[in-house]
């Protein structure tokens, strides 16, 4: 009888242990990047490396889109979250695709038009008679035209060169000026001693100080899994807060996870973005309604979307607020 009692007790303990492990099993969550990994994504890799996701009971996969478009991947439920852009969310919602932006990765638009010093481009008026290297974004040319007209320049005097994606191999050869993100190409130009002139979009027209990039999800996932979404975003916020406070350590983490990246570029970019991730916002990821309304109305006025959207449903700060 004693042996039977001991065996029964052991079996009970094993059963309780198994139940405990089952309860601790992490939720599977995926996020798809907008492109290949870069410093815009640093907070995600920090959250993964330092266990912030695990602390929230999440097992997170960071995926690359491959030949697909991240917005479509998220919209169809093949990924729970994704990296996208404010203009993409606006366009998707105009087409009846209910994507939602849940955080601004960078508080202000850090992109603009860049050219070699030798091109002597000091203002949009100097774009006249020059070649513009385009990456073929739907709203890109409309923004260029708006900026030029706002500075009394003739857009018709610009030659558009399509299919330009690499600034350093094309600038001054295939094109005279191009659209770059300063936190990536701009810091490399500094590193290489390449003298450029840079015109930030947010200074050329305040309406273009929109959110790029953003973290997106779908209305269905957020409605069905609000607590998981909050846990995920809480961990992501900790990751970006770390990148703000410790840019060099965050850069090391990104390099460890993506060793093919250029070490010096990542270091310089991390230092630049540490000041831009949150900037003047109350907390990392915060999105302002005036930014969403302003850019959505501009896209509608320019005919870049078929119909106006319900802007309040396009973004949410609630998954970052405790």
Beta strands, then each sheet from edge to edge (+ up, - down):
strand 1: 27-32
strand 2: 58-63
strand 3: 81-85
strand 4: 99-104
strand 5: 111-116
strand 6: 131-133
strand 7: 159-161
strand 8: 177-181
strand 9: 196-200
strand 10: 212-218
sheet 1: 2+ 1+ 3+ 10- 4+
sheet 2: 7+ 6+ 8+ 5- 9+
end
